[in-house]
Each structure stands twice: as C-alpha cells, then as structure tokens.
Amino acid sequence: MQATSGQMTAPVVQALLKDGTLAGEWVVDPRNSSIRLQTKIMGLIPVHGIFHEVTGMGTVYPDGGISGIVTVAAASIDTKNIRRDRHLRSADFFDSGNKPDITFTADGIRLTDGGIAVTGALTVRDCTRPLSFDAATSVQGDGEIWLDAKVPINRADFGLTWNQMGMVSMNNTLAIHVVFTRP
C-alpha cells in the first residue's frame, strides 16, 4: 500500500501497519520537531516555552507494534525570559545540571477513531510515570511520519512542586509535534 500525504484515518494507519509499509527504524528529525510547554501564572497569564533540543528514535515492528524513545534536553527550555528560563533549569524545577534529560519511552499504540492512542512512560528528574495520550498522525511526502498531540501534565506528579504563593499552575500542557524519518 502506498502511503499518502495528509491526515491518516485509523483504517489507513491500520493498513500501513498491517502490510509492513511502516515497519523498520525511524529517527526524530530534530530540526522539524518541537515540544512546547504551556502553563499559567496566577491562573490567568499564559506562559509559553519551547524545548529546542528534541531527539529520539522508534521502531515499527512487522506485526504493527512499536517502541521508541523521545528525549528532550531540559536545559533547552526557552520562554523568552532569561530569568525565568534560568529558574526552570534550576533544582526548583528541571534541575537540568543534574538531570539533563526528559524522556518519553513509548511501548505501544492503539488505533482510535481520531488517530492513535500512544502508551508509555514519561521520566522527569528520575521520576517515571505511565503516560497515555491521543495523537494525530500523518504521512508527509515520501518518508516522514508526523505525530501531533496536546498532553496535559500535572508537574507535581514528577516532584516539581515549587510554587511561590501558589502563583504558578501545577497543570501544564505539552504541545507535541514530532517528525520521524527513515535513517
């Protein structure tokens, strides 16, 4: 089956997995992938950041199963505020000097009506929690798979509880755009 550009429906993804079209090794394209962080201060003021360093790899098995890892350099956070970025890199938050990587290890996918559900585990500061989320997938051109998702995260689940006077929300959203290509 020939992959086509654009959003893939669950039956198309299922067919591509079943016939082996997607089987093999894939790598994250760091130039075209992004992980964005969204939160609020004082419950009202939105704060946006981007992690500039995203790497990883994945495997699609002939039976349609998957595994992989996406790694984000914690120190690469950029909110366009140097003082805030320094604080986010500190031991109050990511502790990027001692815990340089944030990782998501994927161990499965399940087809849904709107795309796929990804299962795995997220590790922040050596604290690992199971994480599942719905994602949209698409094949772009002749060898890119795009995965897009908005994933709610409670930072307290990972021990990031610093919160001066309760001003910073514990609830955050990761906006994920990961582009996989063949090595």
N, CA, C and O of each residue as an XYZ file, in Angstrom:
732
protein
N       0.841     -1.172      0.000
C       0.000      0.000      0.000
C       0.889      1.239      0.000
O       1.835      1.317      0.784
N       0.612      2.172     -0.833
C       1.372      3.414     -0.921
C       0.865      4.406      0.113
O      -0.339      4.653      0.193
N       1.766      4.977      0.905
C       1.388      5.989      1.879
C       1.037      7.275      1.145
O       1.658      7.614      0.138
N       0.053      7.977      1.648
C      -0.353      9.233      1.040
C      -0.149     10.368      2.019
O      -0.120     10.158      3.232
N      -0.006     11.577      1.488
C       0.199     12.739      2.340
C      -1.074     13.094      3.076
O      -2.182     12.803      2.623
N      -0.892     13.729      4.220
C      -2.013     14.270      4.959
C      -2.433     13.416      6.131
O      -1.824     12.391      6.437
N      -3.505     13.872      6.784
C      -4.054     13.192      7.954
C      -4.448     11.764      7.589
O      -5.059     11.529      6.546
N      -4.099     10.823      8.443
C      -4.424      9.428      8.181
C      -5.579      8.998      9.065
O      -5.593      9.276     10.264
N      -6.532      8.330      8.479
C      -7.622      7.767      9.254
C      -7.140      6.472      9.893
O      -6.136      5.895      9.477
N      -7.870      6.025     10.909
C      -7.493      4.791     11.595
C      -7.380      3.611     10.629
O      -6.430      2.838     10.749
N      -8.305      3.434      9.674
C      -8.148      2.310      8.735
C      -6.879      2.410      7.878
O      -6.271      1.387      7.565
N      -6.472      3.629      7.495
C      -5.262      3.790      6.698
C      -4.034      3.428      7.544
O      -3.149      2.711      7.077
N      -3.982      3.922      8.786
C      -2.871      3.585      9.673
C      -2.821      2.073      9.874
O      -1.752      1.466      9.805
N      -3.977      1.471     10.123
C      -4.044      0.029     10.336
C      -3.518     -0.725      9.118
O      -2.767     -1.690      9.263
N      -3.908     -0.292      7.918
C      -3.448     -0.954      6.690
C      -1.934     -0.803      6.521
O      -1.257     -1.756      6.137
N      -1.393      0.405      6.807
C       0.043      0.634      6.672
C       0.835     -0.194      7.688
O       1.929     -0.670      7.386
N       0.282     -0.364      8.884
C       0.935     -1.202      9.884
C       0.852     -2.677      9.499
O       1.819     -3.426      9.637
N      -0.309     -3.071      9.019
C      -0.552     -4.480      8.693
C       0.278     -4.954      7.505
O       0.800     -6.068      7.521
N       0.404     -4.122      6.479
C       1.135     -4.566      5.287
C       2.646     -4.332      5.384
O       3.386     -4.647      4.451
N       3.099     -3.783      6.503
C       4.531     -3.615      6.718
C       5.131     -2.358      6.131
O       6.343     -2.159      6.220
N       4.317     -1.500      5.533
C       4.833     -0.276      4.922
C       5.623      0.569      5.916
O       6.635      1.169      5.552
N       5.175      0.621      7.157
C       5.821      1.465      8.159
C       6.873      0.725      8.978
O       7.552      1.332      9.806
N       7.014     -0.591      8.752
C       7.958     -1.388      9.543
C       9.389     -0.895      9.340
O       9.785     -0.517      8.237
N      10.151     -0.908     10.428
C      11.552     -0.529     10.358
C      11.904      0.520     11.381
O      11.121      0.849     12.272
N      13.112      1.036     11.225
C      13.649      2.041     12.148
C      13.272      3.441     11.673
O      13.223      3.717     10.474
N      13.009      4.314     12.637
C      12.692      5.709     12.386
C      13.492      6.561     13.364
O      13.765      6.123     14.482
N      13.867      7.764     12.961
C      14.560      8.691     13.860
C      13.802     10.010     13.901
O      13.137     10.395     12.939
N      13.915     10.689     15.028
C      13.300     12.005     15.176
C      14.119     13.020     14.399
O      15.344     13.064     14.520
N      13.448     13.828     13.609
C      14.088     14.931     12.899
C      14.104     16.137     13.850
O      13.079     16.798     14.018
N      15.254     16.431     14.473
C      15.277     17.495     15.489
C      15.026     18.888     14.930
O      14.579     19.768     15.666
N      15.297     19.110     13.671
C      15.076     20.440     13.080
C      13.602     20.748     12.900
O      13.196     21.910     12.934
N      12.799     19.707     12.708
C      11.384     19.923     12.413
C      10.445     19.456     13.523
O       9.225     19.506     13.363
N      10.998     19.006     14.635
C      10.191     18.555     15.764
C      10.209     19.616     16.860
O      11.181     20.359     16.997
N       9.138     19.681     17.633
C       9.104     20.633     18.739
C       8.245     20.094     19.880
O       7.247     19.404     19.669
N       8.662     20.427     21.073
C       7.885     20.166     22.274
C       7.690     21.527     22.922
O       8.654     22.188     23.310
N       6.446     21.933     23.034
C       6.119     23.241     23.616
C       5.447     23.037     24.965
O       4.673     22.099     25.158
N       5.754     23.925     25.883
C       5.202     23.897     27.224
C       4.267     25.085     27.385
O       4.625     26.219     27.065
N       3.065     24.815     27.886
C       2.098     25.877     28.129
C       1.611     25.768     29.569
O       1.268     24.682     30.034
N       1.582     26.900     30.271
C       1.088     26.934     31.646
C       0.516     28.318     31.908
O       0.497     29.171     31.020
N       0.051     28.535     33.136
C      -0.483     29.849     33.504
C       0.099     30.285     34.840
O       0.360     29.474     35.728
N       0.292     31.578     34.949
C       0.722     32.199     36.208
C      -0.479     32.951     36.761
O      -1.203     33.616     36.019
N      -0.680     32.845     38.044
C      -1.805     33.476     38.740
C      -3.141     33.040     38.135
O      -4.138     33.756     38.233
N      -3.155     31.863     37.510
C      -4.391     31.331     36.960
C      -4.884     32.007     35.706
O      -5.868     31.561     35.116
N      -4.228     33.074     35.279
C      -4.727     33.850     34.142
C      -3.705     34.091     33.043
O      -4.041     34.025     31.861
N      -2.480     34.366     33.414
C      -1.474     34.807     32.451
C      -0.806     33.593     31.820
O      -0.136     32.824     32.509
N      -0.985     33.417     30.509
C      -0.357     32.263     29.855
C       1.148     32.442     29.710
O       1.640     33.535     29.428
N       1.864     31.341     29.911
C       3.305     31.308     29.704
C       3.576     30.187     28.718
O       3.099     29.065     28.892
N       4.342     30.496     27.685
C       4.674     29.513     26.651
C       6.186     29.340     26.592
O       6.939     30.304     26.730
N       6.609     28.132     26.389
C       8.019     27.845     26.215
C       8.198     26.754     25.178
O       7.257     26.035     24.844
N       9.394     26.643     24.683
C       9.724     25.586     23.731
C      11.039     24.956     24.153
O      11.963     25.642     24.589
N      11.106     23.649     24.018
C      12.358     22.932     24.208
C      13.007     22.838     22.834
O      12.440     22.252     21.911
N      14.194     23.416     22.701
C      14.850     23.476     21.393
C      15.589     22.199     21.003
O      15.918     22.019     19.830
N      15.856     21.316     21.953
C      16.617     20.105     21.639
C      15.756     18.868     21.867
O      15.496     18.474     23.003
N      15.320     18.265     20.763
C      14.481     17.066     20.777
C      15.156     16.016     19.893
O      15.462     16.279     18.731
N      15.382     14.837     20.446
C      15.984     13.742     19.688
C      15.202     12.466     19.981
O      14.332     12.449     20.853
N      15.511     11.419     19.262
C      14.872     10.138     19.560
C      14.880      9.196     18.387
O      15.399      9.490     17.310
N      14.277      8.039     18.640
C      14.180      7.017     17.615
C      12.991      6.133     17.933
O      12.472      6.136     19.049
N      12.574      5.384     16.941
C      11.468      4.458     17.133
C      11.582      3.292     16.190
O      12.281      3.348     15.179
N      10.882      2.232     16.538
C      10.829      1.046     15.694
C       9.373      0.653     15.510
O       8.606      0.574     16.469
N       9.014      0.410     14.272
C       7.713     -0.184     13.970
C       8.005     -1.621     13.573
O       8.751     -1.876     12.628
N       7.413     -2.555     14.303
C       7.658     -3.973     14.059
C       6.729     -4.498     12.966
O       5.665     -3.924     12.736
N       7.116     -5.579     12.290
C       6.285     -6.121     11.213
C       4.853     -6.446     11.646
O       3.938     -6.406     10.825
N       4.650     -6.770     12.935
C       3.293     -7.066     13.412
C       2.500     -5.807     13.748
O       1.355     -5.905     14.189
N       3.097     -4.605     13.542
C       2.414     -3.346     13.815
C       2.695     -2.780     15.193
O       2.262     -1.668     15.493
N       3.403     -3.506     16.037
C       3.780     -2.981     17.348
C       4.841     -1.907     17.202
O       5.494     -1.802     16.164
N       5.010     -1.114     18.241
C       6.006     -0.043     18.206
C       6.773      0.028     19.514
O       6.312     -0.451     20.551
N       7.943      0.628     19.450
C       8.691      1.029     20.636
C       9.527      2.226     20.234
O       9.802      2.439     19.053
N       9.926      2.996     21.213
C      10.759      4.144     20.887
C      10.978      5.036     22.076
O      10.423      4.825     23.154
N      11.802      6.043     21.857
C      12.103      6.999     22.911
C      12.287      8.386     22.285
O      12.923      8.541     21.242
N      11.717      9.373     22.948
C      11.927     10.767     22.580
C      12.586     11.427     23.778
O      12.096     11.325     24.903
N      13.704     12.108     23.528
C      14.467     12.748     24.591
C      14.484     14.253     24.359
O      14.731     14.727     23.250
N      14.217     14.985     25.423
C      14.218     16.440     25.388
C      15.299     16.917     26.351
O      15.340     16.479     27.501
N      16.162     17.799     25.899
C      17.175     18.393     26.777
C      16.488     19.433     27.651
O      16.018     20.455     27.150
N      16.429     19.176     28.968
C      15.736     20.074     29.894
C      16.303     21.487     29.836
O      15.558     22.460     29.958
N      17.605     21.605     29.650
C      18.241     22.927     29.623
C      17.901     23.728     28.369
O      18.216     24.915     28.287
N      17.260     23.087     27.392
C      16.945     23.793     26.152
C      15.632     24.572     26.223
O      15.183     25.117     25.215
N      15.005     24.631     27.422
C      13.752     25.377     27.566
C      13.987     26.860     27.269
O      14.982     27.447     27.694
N      13.052     27.443     26.534
C      13.145     28.853     26.162
C      11.751     29.461     26.251
O      10.872     29.142     25.451
N      11.556     30.345     27.240
C      10.276     31.030     27.392
C      10.367     32.505     26.985
O       9.426     33.275     27.180
N      11.497     32.875     26.424
C      11.772     34.270     26.035
C      11.944     35.184     27.248
O      11.781     36.401     27.152
N      12.282     34.568     28.410
C      12.553     35.323     29.617
C      13.747     34.652     30.292
O      13.601     33.592     30.902
N      14.915     35.258     30.187
C      16.162     34.641     30.654
C      16.098     34.277     32.130
O      16.532     33.194     32.522
N      15.567     35.162     32.939
C      15.486     34.891     34.381
C      14.579     33.681     34.665
O      14.933     32.806     35.455
N      13.428     33.641     34.023
C      12.509     32.508     34.201
C      13.153     31.217     33.690
O      13.041     30.174     34.333
N      13.821     31.280     32.545
C      14.466     30.081     31.989
C      15.532     29.549     32.941
O      15.636     28.340     33.146
N      16.324     30.447     33.521
C      17.335     30.041     34.496
C      16.677     29.344     35.691
O      17.178     28.334     36.184
N      15.561     29.892     36.143
C      14.848     29.288     37.270
C      14.280     27.918     36.885
O      14.344     26.982     37.682
N      13.734     27.790     35.689
C      13.206     26.497     35.240
C      14.306     25.436     35.142
O      14.045     24.252     35.355
N      15.520     25.850     34.823
C      16.649     24.911     34.731
C      17.195     24.533     36.111
O      17.928     23.552     36.240
N      16.844     25.304     37.135
C      17.386     25.113     38.484
C      16.765     23.895     39.178
O      15.866     23.242     38.646
N      17.272     23.614     40.374
C      16.770     22.490     41.183
C      15.315     22.685     41.597
O      14.657     21.710     41.961
N      14.789     23.909     41.555
C      13.371     24.122     41.862
C      12.458     23.455     40.835
O      11.324     23.092     41.147
N      12.961     23.297     39.606
C      12.145     22.711     38.551
C      12.865     21.526     37.912
O      12.866     20.433     38.479
N      13.477     21.721     36.746
C      14.035     20.598     35.986
C      15.373     20.086     36.505
O      15.736     18.945     36.222
N      16.111     20.890     37.251
C      17.433     20.501     37.752
C      18.300     19.977     36.598
O      18.915     18.915     36.689
N      18.325     20.750     35.524
C      18.963     20.284     34.284
C      20.459     20.029     34.427
O      21.019     19.278     33.628
N      21.125     20.623     35.411
C      22.542     20.353     35.627
C      22.792     18.928     36.099
O      23.826     18.340     35.784
N      21.848     18.369     36.855
C      21.976     17.005     37.371
C      21.090     16.003     36.648
O      21.416     14.816     36.596
N      19.986     16.458     36.095
C      19.024     15.602     35.391
C      18.788     16.216     34.011
O      17.764     16.860     33.781
N      19.731     16.016     33.101
C      19.692     16.765     31.844
C      18.574     16.386     30.877
O      18.217     17.186     30.012
N      18.013     15.181     31.007
C      17.051     14.727     30.004
C      15.659     14.497     30.571
O      15.488     14.033     31.698
N      14.684     14.834     29.761
C      13.289     14.453     29.974
C      13.012     13.436     28.875
O      13.270     13.710     27.703
N      12.489     12.264     29.237
C      12.295     11.225     28.219
C      10.879     10.674     28.238
O      10.248     10.549     29.287
N      10.409     10.352     27.058
C       9.177      9.588     26.916
C       9.543      8.304     26.194
O      10.074      8.330     25.084
N       9.251      7.177     26.838
C       9.509      5.873     26.251
C       8.172      5.284     25.832
O       7.326      4.984     26.675
N       7.987      5.121     24.542
C       6.733      4.573     24.006
C       6.823      3.057     23.956
O       7.850      2.491     23.581
N       5.723      2.406     24.342
C       5.711      0.948     24.270
C       4.507      0.390     23.524
O       4.361     -0.827     23.407
N       3.643      1.265     23.020
C       2.516      0.754     22.261
C       1.662      1.848     21.662
O       1.707      3.005     22.078
N       0.882      1.446     20.671
C      -0.135      2.318     20.094
C      -1.403      1.494     19.923
O      -1.373      0.271     19.785
N      -2.503      2.209     19.937
C      -3.804      1.609     19.690
C      -4.543      2.562     18.764
O      -4.519      3.777     18.957
N      -5.189      2.007     17.775
C      -5.941      2.838     16.851
C      -7.202      3.354     17.514
O      -7.872      2.621     18.241
N      -7.526      4.611     17.266
C      -8.756      5.221     17.764
C      -9.503      5.806     16.579
O      -8.983      5.829     15.463
N     -10.708      6.276     16.814
C     -11.488      6.871     15.724
C     -10.796      8.087     15.129
O     -10.883      8.328     13.925
N     -10.098      8.867     15.983
C      -9.481     10.088     15.502
C      -7.997     10.004     15.216
O      -7.393     11.015     14.857
N      -7.387      8.844     15.358
C      -5.948      8.724     15.140
C      -5.392      7.531     15.887
O      -5.769      6.389     15.624
N      -4.486      7.804     16.830
C      -3.901      6.726     17.625
C      -3.844      7.146     19.090
O      -3.838      8.335     19.409
N      -3.802      6.164     19.961
C      -3.521      6.382     21.377
C      -2.127      5.808     21.618
O      -1.867      4.646     21.308
N      -1.251      6.613     22.162
C       0.131      6.216     22.429
C       0.252      5.894     23.917
O      -0.255      6.639     24.756
N       0.919      4.790     24.244
C       1.157      4.440     25.648
C       2.648      4.367     25.905
O       3.434      4.046     25.014
N       3.024      4.671     27.139
C       4.423      4.606     27.510
C       4.640      5.190     28.881
O       3.760      5.130     29.739
N       5.827      5.761     29.089
C       6.190      6.336     30.381
C       6.991      7.611     30.174
O       7.859      7.681     29.304
N       6.688      8.615     30.985
C       7.396      9.891     30.961
C       8.304      9.951     32.186
O       7.874      9.658     33.302
N       9.565     10.334     31.969
C      10.518     10.473     33.056
C      11.017     11.913     33.112
O      11.559     12.439     32.140
N      10.822     12.536     34.271
C      11.306     13.883     34.548
C      12.014     13.821     35.898
O      11.427     13.384     36.888
N      13.263     14.253     35.939
C      14.041     14.258     37.190
C      14.053     12.880     37.856
O      13.861     12.772     39.068
N      14.275     11.849     37.080
C      14.341     10.471     37.571
C      13.028      9.959     38.143
O      13.011      8.910     38.788
N      11.947     10.661     37.926
C      10.625     10.233     38.372
C       9.850      9.772     37.130
O       9.572     10.568     36.232
N       9.510      8.492     37.090
C       8.847      7.923     35.920
C       7.390      7.623     36.241
O       7.080      7.008     37.261
N       6.505      8.063     35.361
C       5.068      7.826     35.492
C       4.522      7.327     34.156
O       4.978      7.752     33.095
N       3.537      6.417     34.215
C       2.902      5.999     32.965
C       2.202      7.190     32.310
O       1.681      8.072     32.992
N       2.199      7.198     30.997
C       1.551      8.282     30.267
C       0.944      7.723     28.990
O       1.609      7.033     28.218
N      -0.311      8.028     28.786
C      -1.016      7.676     27.549
C      -1.668      8.937     27.016
O      -2.144      9.774     27.783
N      -1.688      9.068     25.703
C      -2.318     10.243     25.106
C      -2.777      9.929     23.694
O      -2.238      9.046     23.026
N      -3.783     10.672     23.256
C      -4.264     10.566     21.882
C      -3.432     11.472     20.995
O      -3.023     12.558     21.405
N      -3.188     11.017     19.783
C      -2.374     11.785     18.839
C      -2.947     11.668     17.440
O      -3.600     10.683     17.096
N      -2.694     12.676     16.654
C      -2.999     12.636     15.227
C      -1.720     12.239     14.506
O      -0.629     12.653     14.898
N      -1.849     11.444     13.465
C      -0.687     11.041     12.669
C      -0.930     11.380     11.210
O      -2.066     11.421     10.737
N       0.152     11.618     10.524
C       0.055     11.842      9.085
C       1.371     11.463      8.437
O       2.431     11.504      9.062
N       1.279     11.097      7.174
C       2.468     10.827      6.374
C       2.639     12.020      5.454
O       1.714     12.404      4.739
N       3.827     12.600      5.476
C       4.126     13.767      4.654
C       5.161     13.375      3.616
O       6.232     12.865      3.946
N       4.834     13.614      2.386
C       5.789     13.304      1.328
C       6.096     11.824      1.281
O       5.202     10.986      1.403
N       7.352     11.512      1.106
C       7.740     10.129      0.876
C       8.613      9.579      1.989
O       9.632      8.952      1.702
N       8.263      9.784      3.212
C       9.094      9.204      4.237
C       9.131      9.952      5.541
O      10.079      9.796      6.311
N       8.127     10.762      5.815
C       8.018     11.409      7.110
C       6.699     11.002      7.745
O       5.656     10.975      7.092
N       6.767     10.692      9.016
C       5.549     10.481      9.796
C       5.497     11.591     10.834
O       6.455     11.809     11.576
N       4.380     12.283     10.878
C       4.185     13.341     11.856
C       3.279     12.816     12.953
O       2.297     12.123     12.686
N       3.616     13.149     14.179
C       2.786     12.829     15.336
C       2.522     14.135     16.067
O       3.457     14.837     16.453
N       1.249     14.460     16.256
C       0.872     15.708     16.923
C      -0.091     15.410     18.064
O      -1.033     14.632     17.908
N       0.154     16.038     19.217
C      -0.699     15.813     20.375
C      -0.612     16.980     21.339
O       0.372     17.719     21.363
N      -1.657     17.130     22.128
C      -1.651     18.036     23.281
C      -1.850     17.154     24.497
O      -2.858     16.459     24.625
N      -0.860     17.195     25.396
C      -0.832     16.272     26.523
C      -0.857     17.053     27.837
O       0.075     17.803     28.127
N      -1.920     16.884     28.635
C      -1.952     17.541     29.942
C      -1.017     16.831     30.922
O      -0.976     15.603     30.981
N      -0.273     17.624     31.685
C       0.685     17.098     32.663
C       0.504     17.870     33.963
O       0.426     19.098     33.956
N       0.439     17.150     35.077
C       0.485     17.801     36.382
C       1.924     17.675     36.866
O       2.389     16.572     37.155
N       2.623     18.790     36.955
C       4.047     18.750     37.269
C       4.333     18.193     38.654
O       5.432     17.698     38.901
N       3.364     18.264     39.562
C       3.550     17.709     40.901
C       3.742     16.191     40.840
O       4.383     15.615     41.719
N       3.195     15.542     39.817
C       3.376     14.094     39.649
C       4.847     13.729     39.475
O       5.230     12.576     39.675
N       5.664     14.700     39.105
C       7.091     14.466     38.851
C       7.976     15.181     39.878
O       9.177     15.345     39.665
N       7.379     15.598     40.976
C       8.140     16.233     42.046
C       8.480     17.693     41.809
O       9.275     18.264     42.555
N       7.902     18.307     40.795
C       8.148     19.721     40.518
C       7.064     20.533     41.225
O       6.090     20.960     40.606
N       7.248     20.738     42.531
C       6.199     21.338     43.344
C       6.485     22.773     43.778
O       5.672     23.382     44.474
N       7.639     23.322     43.371
C       7.922     24.706     43.747
C       6.782     25.578     43.254
O       6.363     25.478     42.101
N       6.283     26.433     44.136
C       5.156     27.281     43.764
C       5.043     28.431     44.753
O       4.301     28.347     45.732
N       5.770     29.490     44.499
C       5.772     30.645     45.393
C       4.376     31.239     45.483
O       3.833     31.726     44.492
N       3.808     31.196     46.660
C       2.481     31.764     46.955
C       1.386     31.219     46.045
O       0.383     31.895     45.817
N       1.562     30.019     45.525
C       0.530     29.403     44.692
C       0.263     30.125     43.383
O      -0.828     30.017     42.824
N       1.243     30.854     42.893
C       1.044     31.668     41.692
C       1.152     30.890     40.382
O       0.584     31.300     39.370
N       1.878     29.769     40.393
C       2.137     29.040     39.157
C       1.280     27.784     39.128
O       1.248     27.035     40.104
N       0.605     27.552     38.048
C      -0.265     26.388     37.920
C       0.540     25.085     37.953
O       1.644     25.011     37.414
N      -0.017     24.084     38.579
C       0.570     22.741     38.555
C       0.206     22.038     37.248
O       0.885     21.103     36.825
N      -0.873     22.499     36.617
C      -1.346     21.874     35.383
C      -0.724     22.556     34.179
O      -0.825     23.769     34.000
N      -0.080     21.742     33.364
C       0.610     22.224     32.177
C       0.144     21.413     30.978
O      -0.444     20.341     31.123
N       0.413     21.937     29.810
C       0.120     21.210     28.581
C       1.390     21.143     27.748
O       2.075     22.147     27.554
N       1.692     19.952     27.261
C       2.775     19.780     26.305
C       2.154     19.690     24.918
O       1.334     18.809     24.657
N       2.537     20.586     24.041
C       2.104     20.536     22.642
C       3.241     19.870     21.869
O       4.331     20.424     21.733
N       2.962     18.686     21.376
C       3.990     17.841     20.764
C       3.826     17.823     19.254
O       2.733     17.591     18.736
N       4.910     18.068     18.566
C       4.976     17.871     17.112
C       6.300     17.154     16.846
O       7.366     17.770     16.861
N       6.216     15.858     16.604
C       7.419     15.068     16.372
C       7.374     14.524     14.955
O       6.390     13.920     14.527
N       8.462     14.753     14.242
C       8.603     14.288     12.867
C       9.607     13.126     12.860
O      10.753     13.281     13.282
N       9.159     11.966     12.376
C      10.013     10.796     12.245
C      10.377     10.604     10.785
O       9.530     10.731      9.900
N      11.654     10.292     10.538
C      12.126      9.991      9.184
C      12.915      8.696      9.209
O      13.321      8.222     10.270
N      13.127      8.133      8.034
C      13.965      6.940      7.933
C      15.422      7.362      8.058
O      15.811      8.389      7.502
N      16.247      6.583      8.786
C      17.663      6.951      8.907
C      18.396      6.800      7.592
O      19.596      7.068      7.519
